[in-house]
Amino acid sequence: MTKLTTHVLDVYSGKPGMGIKVDLYYIGDNKKEKIHSLILNKDGRSNEPLAENEKFKIGKYELVFFIGDYFKKKCDLQEPLFLDEVVIRFGISNNLENYHIPLLVSPWSYSTYRGS
């Protein structure tokens, strides 16, 4: 069974992004539809796939990582935060393959890539 998964690594502290809220949207017909919302576990991963079966289809998606709330608990940051929500918009062109979207993040930077 193919699926979409994610994980977050907090490169500021060198630990998994435990407790970060993540929302997943499907983008179609010029509108966004929320299809999943979850909180990352102690390993910075979701306990279940973000999308699978009929919700894992070809098209455009958006992941929103609420890192501002997470880093406010970890360090003293001034408002407004440099990064509050990290939004990653991506496409799934083959829903017969697994897609994994990792996020490496600090209060001031982030990077991502397509994993498998």
C-alpha positions, -999 to +999 in steps of 0.1 A: +000+000+000+014+034-010+012+064+013+024+099+022+045+103+054+066+130+071+090+137+099+106+167+114+142+171+128+148+202+150+184+211+139+185+239+166+185+213+194+195+182+174+163+164+184+131+151+167+103+177+164+081+161+190+047+178+194+046+198+162+012+201+146+010+193+109-020+199+086-023+184+051-044+199+023-053+187-011-054+215-037-079+211-065-102+233-085-085+264-070-095+255-034-078+238-005-094+208+013-079+198+046-076+160+046-055+154+077-043+170+109-020+155+135+007+160+161+041+145+156+052+118+181+084+116+203+104+106+172+091+136+152+070+113+130+033+107+125+018+076+141-002+070+109+003+081+072-009+116+063-027+101+032-033+067+019-059+048-001-085+071-017-069+102-001-036+095-017-042+106-053-024+124-081-024+161-076-011+191-056-008+191-019+002+215+009+018+206+042+017+232+070+041+227+099+033+249+129+069+254+140+064+288+157+044+272+186+070+245+189+100+269+191+083+293+215+085+265+240+122+258+232+139+292+231+133+329+237+121+344+205+110+379+196+076+386+180+069+385+152+086+352+147+109+349+116+093+315+108+059+307+123+043+282+098+064+264+073+043+257+042+055+231+016+035+228-016+043+197-037+028+174-063+022+137-064+026+125-099+025+087-092+003+075-064+018+040-068+050+052-051+055+062-015+062+098-008+080+110+023+084+147+031+111+154+058+115+188+073+148+200+088+140+231+108+154+258+132+137+291+143+154+308+113+157+282+085+143+251+070+149+226+042+131+196+027+133+170+000+114+141-013+122+109+005+107+074-002 
